Amino acid sequence: MSNPAEQIIAANKANLEAFEGASKKAYAGVEKLVELNMAASKAALGESFGYAQAVLSAKTPQEFMTVQTGFFQPLAEKSAAYFQHVQSIATEGSAEFTKQLEASLAEAQKTIGASVDQLVKNAPAGSEAAVAAFQNALSNGQKAVESTQAAIKKATAQAQANFAAASKQATDLAKKAAKV
C-alpha cells in the first residue's frame, strides 16, 4: 500500500475501529456503575424497611438507641465500600480508555508520517518550500497532540486524586456520623 491516500484511509478506518472499541469499553464501565447502583439501591431499600420495622418494634428509648446505632455503624462501612468500588470502576475505565487512545494516536501518527514521507519523495521539483512548510505544520500538529495527551493524563490523574480524596472524606464523615 504505497499510495498515500490509501494509507490515510486505512489509518482513518483503524482509528474508527479503535474509537468503537473505546466506546464499548466506556459503555461497559457505565454498565458496571448501573449494576453497582442497582445492587446498592436494592440493598438500601431492604435495609430501610428492616430498620423501620425495628424502630416500630422498639419499646424503650434504650432499644431505640440500640436500633439507631446498629443501623448507622454498618452504613459507614457500606458507604466506604461503595465509594471505593465506584473509584475502582472509574479508574479502570479511564486507564483502559487512555491506553487505547494513546495506541491509536501513535499508530495514526506513524501512518501519517509514512504518508508524508511518501509524498515528499514524490514531490515535484521546485516544491521544496511548500513541502518544508507542510512538514513543519505536521510536526507542530504532532507536538500539539502530544501536549494535549500530557494535559489529559495530568487532568485525569488530578481528577482521580480528587475523587479519591472526596471518597475518603465522605467515608470519614459517615464513620463519624455512625459514632455519634
NORZINOR-V165895 format. One record per residue. RES is the residue in three letters. OMEGA is omega in radians with two decimals (none if undefined). Layout:
RES | OMEGA
RES | OMEGA
This chain:
MET | -3.09
SER | -3.14
ASN | -3.12
PRO | 3.13
ALA | 3.11
GLU | 3.12
GLN | -3.14
ILE | 3.10
ILE | 3.13
ALA | 3.11
ALA | 3.11
ASN | 3.11
LYS | 3.12
ALA | 3.12
ASN | 3.11
LEU | 3.11
GLU | 3.11
ALA | 3.11
PHE | 3.10
GLU | 3.12
GLY | 3.12
ALA | 3.11
SER | 3.11
LYS | 3.11
LYS | 3.10
ALA | 3.12
TYR | 3.11
ALA | 3.08
GLY | 3.10
VAL | 3.10
GLU | 3.12
LYS | 3.12
LEU | 3.12
VAL | 3.12
GLU | 3.12
LEU | -3.13
ASN | 3.10
MET | 3.14
ALA | 3.13
ALA | 3.12
SER | 3.14
LYS | 3.12
ALA | -3.14
ALA | 3.13
LEU | 3.12
GLY | 3.14
GLU | 3.13
SER | 3.11
PHE | 3.08
GLY | 3.11
TYR | -3.14
ALA | 3.11
GLN | 3.13
ALA | 3.11
VAL | -3.14
LEU | 3.13
SER | -3.12
ALA | -3.08
LYS | -3.13
THR | 3.08
PRO | 3.12
GLN | 3.09
GLU | 3.12
PHE | 3.14
MET | 3.10
THR | 3.10
VAL | 3.14
GLN | -3.11
THR | 3.14
GLY | 3.14
PHE | -3.00
PHE | 3.13
GLN | 3.10
PRO | 3.14
LEU | 3.11
ALA | 3.14
GLU | 3.13
LYS | 3.10
SER | 3.12
ALA | 3.13
ALA | 3.13
TYR | -3.11
PHE | 3.10
GLN | 3.12
HIS | 3.10
VAL | -3.14
GLN | -3.13
SER | 3.10
ILE | -3.12
ALA | -3.13
THR | -3.14
GLU | -3.13
GLY | 3.14
SER | -3.13
ALA | 3.14
GLU | -3.13
PHE | -3.13
THR | 3.14
LYS | -3.11
GLN | 3.13
LEU | 3.14
GLU | 3.13
ALA | 3.14
SER | 3.13
LEU | 3.11
ALA | 3.12
GLU | 3.13
ALA | 3.11
GLN | 3.12
LYS | -3.12
THR | 3.13
ILE | 3.09
GLY | 3.11
ALA | 3.11
SER | 3.13
VAL | 3.11
ASP | 3.12
GLN | 3.11
LEU | -3.13
VAL | -3.14
LYS | -3.08
ASN | -3.11
ALA | 3.13
PRO | 3.12
ALA | 3.12
GLY | -3.12
SER | -3.09
GLU | -3.13
ALA | 3.13
ALA | 3.13
VAL | 3.13
ALA | 3.11
ALA | 3.12
PHE | 3.12
GLN | 3.11
ASN | 3.12
ALA | 3.11
LEU | 3.11
SER | 3.11
ASN | 3.09
GLY | 3.12
GLN | 3.08
LYS | 3.11
ALA | 3.10
VAL | 3.13
GLU | 3.10
SER | 3.11
THR | 3.10
GLN | 3.14
ALA | 3.12
ALA | 3.11
ILE | 3.11
LYS | -3.12
LYS | 3.14
ALA | 3.11
THR | 3.13
ALA | 3.13
GLN | 3.12
ALA | 3.11
GLN | 3.10
ALA | 3.11
ASN | 3.13
PHE | 3.12
ALA | 3.12
ALA | 3.12
ALA | 3.11
SER | 3.12
LYS | 3.14
GLN | 3.12
ALA | 3.11
THR | 3.13
ASP | 3.12
LEU | 3.12
ALA | 3.12
LYS | 3.12
LYS | 3.13
ALA | -3.14
ALA | -3.13
LYS | -3.08
VAL | none
